[in-house]
Amino acid sequence: MKDLVEVIAKSLVEHPEEVVVTEKESGKTTVIELKVAQSDMGKVIGKQGKIAKAIRAVVKAAASRSDKKVVVDIV
């Protein structure tokens, strides 16, 4: 999941070298934290959060195969 979020985020931003994705697991829940440059924050979130929702939907669909709950936090 971490690699999926990283690829999506790097394709959206102007400074892909500043994209940092961390993954923390606790039981059946996995928390993925996405950090981008301050100037790229709007591109990752999108208007009214539509891009952020789309990223979460793609990750949730990919996680449904492994029967785990995945939470994506944009920091």
N, C-alpha and C positions, 0 to 999 in steps of 0.2 A: 504494500500500500504506500509505503514511504516513497518508493521510486515513481509511482504513478503520480502522486501529488507534486513531486519535484519536477517531473517532465511537463506537467500542465502549467505549473507556475512559471517555469523558465521560458515557456513559449509566450507567455502573456506580458512579461515585464521588459523594461529597457535595460536593466542591470541584472542579467541572469547570474552573474558571479556573486551577488549578494543574497541569493535565495538560500535559506537554511531550513531544512526540514528535519524535525526530531520526532521520534516515535517512542511512546511509553506504553507498556502493557501492564494491565492489572486485571487478572482473571479473564473474563470473556470480553472485556472492553479495552480497546486500543485508542489512545489519544495521539493524534498527529498534530504537531504544532508547526505552522508555516510562518516564517519570518522573511519579510522582504524589505527593500529600501523604502524609506519614508515617501519618496517621490513616486514609487510604484504601488503604493497601498491602494489608491483609487482604481487602478487597473485590475487588481486582483479581486477587489470587492465588487466593482461595477456599479451601475446605476441601480439604486434601490436594492443592492445586494444580490442582483441576479447572477453574476458570475460566481460569487461565493456559494450561492445555493446550487448552481450547476456543478461546481467542483465537489461539493458534499454529496450530491446525488450520484455522480459517477463513482465516487469512492464507496458509497453505501451499496451500490449495485455490485461492485467488484468484491466487496466484503461479504455479500450474501452467500457466496459459494463456500466460504470458510466457516460460516455459522458464528461469526463474531460481530460485535457492535463496534463500529469505528466512528470516532468523533474527530472532526477537523476544526482546529482553532487557528484563526488568523491573528497573529500577534503583531 
